[in-house]
Amino acid sequence: MPKYVDQIFNEDALQALHRIPDASVDLILTDPPYGLGKDYGNNSDKQEAREYLAWTERWIDAVLPKLKPDGSLYIFLTWRYSPEIFVMLKQRMTMINEIIWDRRVPSMGGSTRSFTSVHDTAGFFANSKKYYFDLDAVRIPYDAETKKARSRSIFVGAKWLELGYNPKDLWSASRLHKENPERVDHPTQKPLEIIERMVLASCPEGGLILDPFMGSGTTAVAARRRGRHFVGFELNPDYCQIAENRLASSEATLQILNNQPSEPVREKLAPSELMAAPTRRGRPAQKKQEQSSVKTPASLRTEKMQNTGSQGIETKQTEIEMQTSLWSENI
Ligand SMILES: C[S@@+](CC[C@H](N)C(=O)[O-])C[C@H]1O[C@@H](n2cnc3c(N)ncnc32)[C@H](O)[C@@H]1O
C-alpha cells in the first residue's frame, strides 16, 4: 500500500496534492469552505467572493487529475456559490445529480426579509459515462408497513420489494446538534450517515477516497467504516487531532453487515409513492451481486495516523474487528 494511503496530512491541500499520483483515486468526496466566513482557526472561509471562486477553481484543477477514468466527485456547497462552482465542474466533468441535504433545522425566528435556509447543496459529478455506481449498496429497505401494502400475489417474493428503493436526491437528515453523540468540536462536521451513502454508492470496496478538506475527518471515518481507503489534508492541526481520535475510536469500526448503511438516511414513503412503486414490468435491474456477500476478512489491518507535523504522518498498525453498528438512531 502506498505510504500516503489512510493518512490525513496537516498541510495545505493545494501545496500537497501533487504527491498523490494521477488517476489513482476512485472517489473525491469533499466539503470545502463555503465562503461564508466560518472560523476554522484560519482564514480559509473568509475570502471575498471573487478570490474564493478563483481559489476554488485552482483546487478543482489540482484535484481532478487524481481521479481514475471511472471515478466521481461529490462536493458540498451552499446555494450562494453552487451555481458558479457547478458551472466550473460541468466544464470539466458530467453532472449526475444535485443532492439537497435538508438539515432539518427547527424554525427559530431569524431573518424577516428572507426565507430560512435549511439545506446544503451537494453536487455529484462523474469523470466519464462509465462511472462506478453501486445502487444496490444504498437501496432503502421498504418498511414492514409498505411491504404489507404490497401483499397482492403478484408482489409476493418480488425481489425489488426485498432490495429496497433508490434513494432520491433530497436527503433529509438532522445536522449534528450539540447533544448528538457523533458531534465533535468542528463547526461544520457532516453526519456520517450521508457521507457513508456516498462512499457505498461511488467507491468500490478497497478503493481510495480523497478529501482535500478533511475537517474533523468524517470522510476518513466513513471510508474506514465501509472498508475503503482514504487520503486527505487539513490545515488546522487541532482538527487533525480530532480526526486521529475519531479514527482510533470505536466510531471507526468496520461495518460489514450487508454493505448497506446501518443507519440509512431516513426517508418515509408517502402514500402516493406507495402507489407508484415499480410493477413487475418496471422492476429495478438487479446487479449480479449477492446481497450479504461482502467478502471482507474477519479482521482488517489498517493504519492509524499519527501527526508528525508538516513532514507528514507516521503510521501504526491497529486491528479493526468486525462488529455490528454501535450507532443509535440519531435523527
Ligand atoms: C467545511 S470544513 C470540512 C468539514 C468536514 N467535512 C467534517 O465533517 O468535519 C472545511 C475544512 O477545510 C479546511 N481547509 C481550508 N482550506 C484548506 C486547505 N487549503 N487545505 C487543507 N484544508 C483546508 C478547514 O480548516 C476546514 O476544517
The ligand as a Gaussian input file, in Angstrom:
#p B3LYP/6-31G(d) Opt

LIG

0 1
 C      -16.292000      22.529000       5.729000
 S      -14.906000      22.025000       6.640000
 C      -14.897000      20.249000       6.449000
 C      -15.718000      19.549000       7.488000
 C      -15.683000      18.039000       7.360000
 N      -16.447000      17.596000       6.242000
 C      -16.184000      17.390000       8.639000
 O      -17.187000      16.642000       8.598000
 O      -15.608000      17.602000       9.693000
 C      -13.586000      22.562000       5.644000
 C      -12.222000      22.312000       6.249000
 O      -11.223000      22.624000       5.273000
 C      -10.073000      23.094000       5.949000
 N       -9.246000      23.809000       4.956000
 C       -9.464000      25.029000       4.424000
 N       -8.555000      25.325000       3.494000
 C       -7.726000      24.255000       3.411000
 C       -6.603000      23.931000       2.616000
 N       -6.113000      24.795000       1.703000
 N       -6.015000      22.726000       2.776000
 C       -6.469000      21.848000       3.700000
 N       -7.534000      22.092000       4.483000
 C       -8.170000      23.270000       4.346000
 C      -10.648000      23.968000       7.056000
 O       -9.715000      24.152000       8.108000
 C      -11.904000      23.188000       7.459000
 O      -11.665000      22.360000       8.579000

